[in-house]
Amino acid sequence: MNRSLPLLFPLLLLAGCAATGSQPPAAPAVYLLGEVHDNPAGHERRLSFIRSKVEAGWRPAIAMEQFDREHQQALDGALASCKDADCVIKAASGNARWEWTLYKPVIELALEYKLPLLAANLSRADAGKVMRDGFAAALDGATIQSYRLDQPLPAALVSGQVQAIKDGHCNMLPEAMAPGMVRAQVARDVVMAQVVSAHAQRGAVLLAGNGHVRNDVGVPQWLRVKAVSIGYTEAAAGQYDRNEVVAAHARPDQCAQFQAR
């Protein structure tokens, strides 16, 4: 057997590209990219990852946790008319609780390369409705049926979410609040999964907190397409396809602040 034969087709493809002076188009892909919300080093490394692929020819839609789903129309209009990130944020009702300085570079990248930005989050108000009254308070019937949210959630997912919520609240959260908070987190993950799936054919990136991109409890549990999850964390973690550890950001003792409240 001529063992060089399997190389022939790829070599012909490369020769064709060289002859025309072009590069093979970047294949559509889906990446779920996490963040520690206030860590500049993580944001910079994530932006570098996206930019390198865009400069190589990839043109994904960028879904962002920072924009609530009801502002998609305003976001589309802003991308068509705005010249800078500040204009986009204002037009799409960007919530002041986000540290927008950290997100402006990716918005500028979208403007530069004319990439769609997707409002991927359930609003705080809708999440509150889910906490109090269940999924039907903010999600339509088709979504509930499609994702089987009218049935008990998988036990492993619930236990993982409960632990993550406790950890995030310094183990001071009243037990009675946990079920509602799990529902709200799941509802957010489902909405993000829907947004990403709808644009996967062209390629998509989700920018969200590390908890949302975890393979064991986050968006991957609800996603209908193949994706790669990358956590940008301040400590090694195994819940992602890949974990990028970044230097911890200096911040006040959050548990002390939480206890004081």
N, C-alpha and C positions, 0 to 999 in steps of 0.2 A: 504493500500500500504506500502511496506517495503521501507522506505526512505533511507536506507543504500545502496540499490542496485546500484545507480549511481556511488558510490565510488568503487565498486568491481573491475571494469576493470582497473582503474589507479593503484589500490593496487596490482593487479596481475602483471602489468607491472613493478612496482617498485620491487616486489619480484623477478621477473625474472632477473632484473638487478643486484640485490644483490647476486643472486645465481651464476651469471657468473662473478661477480666482475667488471662489466662495468657500464658506465653511459649512459643514453639515448643520442644519437647524437644531437648536437645543430641543430635546424631547420634552413634552409636557411632564410635569412632576408636581407632587404635592408635598409641601413641607409644613410641619407644625413647629413653630419656633417659639420657645418659651422666653420668660424674662423674670427677673426680680425687678419689680416695677421701678424702684428708685436707684438701680445700680447702673451708672453711666458706662462702666467697662463692659457689662453684658450687652447693653444697647449698641455700643460701638462694634463689638465683635459680631453681633448678629447682622448689623447693617453691612459690614464688610462682606459677610457671606452672601447676602442678597445681591449687593452691588456687583460682586465678581461674576455671578451667574447672569445678571442682566447685561453687563458689559460684554459677556460672551454670546449674547443673542437671545437669552431667555426673556419672555415677556409675560410674566404671570399676573394674575389678579392678586391684590394684597388685601386680605381680610384683617381687620383690626378690632380687637376687643374695645378699643377706646371710643369707638363710635357706636351708638345704639341703633338698632335695626330700623326704627321709625324715621331716621334721618337720611336714609339712602338716597332719596330723590334730591334732597338738598346737597348731599355730597357729590352726586353726579353733576349737578349744576355748577358747583364750586370748581370741580376739576376742569370743566369746560371754559370757565371764565376767569378763574383766579390765576395770578402770576406768582404767588408765594404761599408758603405753608400757613402763615398767620391768617390769610384770607380764607383758606379752606377750613381751618379749625373754627373760625367765627361763623362761617356760612353753615357749617354742618353741626352747629350747636355743641361744640366740644365742651365737655363738662370740666369745670375748673378744678375738680379733684385730681385730674391727671396732671403729671408734670410734663407739659407739652414740649418743653425744650428738648426732651429726650426723644420725642417722636417726630419733631420737625424734619430731621434729615431724611427719614424714610418717605415722608410726604413730599419733600422736595424731589426725591428720586422718582416718585410716581409722576410728578408734574414734568420732570425732565424727559422721561421716556414714555409719557402718555400711558401709564399703567392704570387700570381700574383700581379704585379703592373701595372696599366693601365694608359696610357697617355690620359688624358681626355679633354685637352683644345684645342681650336682653337688658332693658333698662332696669335701673334700681327699683323703680315703681312697680314694674311688671314682676320682677323677682320677689318683691314683697308680697304681691298677690299670690304667687305660687306658694310661698312659705305659709301663708295663712289658709288659703282655700284650695290648694292643689293645682295640678298642671293645667286643668281646663280653664283656670282663671286668666291665663295669658297665652296659651297655645291652642291652635285650632284643632278641631276634631280629627282632621286627616293626619296631622302630625302626631297626635296622641296615639292614633291607631297604628300608623306606620312604624313608630318606634316602640310600640307596645307599652306605652306609659299608663295604660289603664290596667296593667297587671303589676304585681309586686316586682320591685327592682331586684336585680341579682344580689344575693346576700354578700358576696365578696366585694362588689362595687359599693354597697352601702357601708360595710364595715371600713373599707378603705377611705371613703369620703368622710365618715365620722371621725376617723383618726386624724385625717388631714385638717379637718375643721377644728378639732381640739388643739392640735399642734399650733395652728394659726392663731388661736385665741389663748395661747399660753396655759392650756388646760384649765381655764377659768370659766368656760362656757357652761351655762346651766343645761343639764341633760335634756330638759324638755324642749330646748330650742333646736337640738340637733336634727330631728327628722325634717323639719321645715327647711332648714338650711341645706340639707342634702338635696331636697327637691329643687331648691333654687339653683344650686350648683349644676345639677343634672339638666335643668331646663336651659341654662346658659350653654352648656356643652352641646346639647341637641341643636340649639339655634346656630351655634358656630359650625357644627357638622353639616347642617343644611346649607349654609352659605358657601362653605368650602366645596362641598359636593357639587353644587350647581355650577361651579366654575372650574372644576377639575380638568375638563377636557382641554382647556388652553394652558393649564398649569396654574397653581395657586399656592399662596403662602398665608398661613395664619400667624398673626402676632398676638400672643396672649400670655397671661401669667403661666408660670411653670406648672401650676396645678392643673390648668386646662389641657395641657399637652401631654400629660402622663398617660402612658399606654394602659395602665391598670385601672384607672378610674375616670379619665378625662375624655376629651373629644374622640380619640381613637376607638373608644367603646361604641360610638354611635356613627362613625364615619362609614360611608358605603363605598369608598374608593381606597386604593392603596396609598399610604402616606409614610413619610419618614418624620419621626418626632425627635427634636433636638432640645434638650434642656440647657438653659444658660443659668447655672446655679452657682451658689457660693460654697458648695460642698459636694462631694461625690454622691451621686444618686443613681440607682439602677432602674428607674421606671421609664427610661427613654431609650430610643434606638441609639442615641448618642448623647453624651453629657459633656458640655463644655463648662469647666469650672473657671470662674472668674474671681478676682480678688474681692473680698467682702467690702461693702460700702460702709463708711462710717455713718452711723445714725444713732439717735437716742435709744435707750433701752425701751423697746416697744412693750415688753411685758410689764415693766414698771408703770408705763403710761396707761396700759390697759387696766392694771390693778387700781390705779388712782381714779380712773373713771368709774 
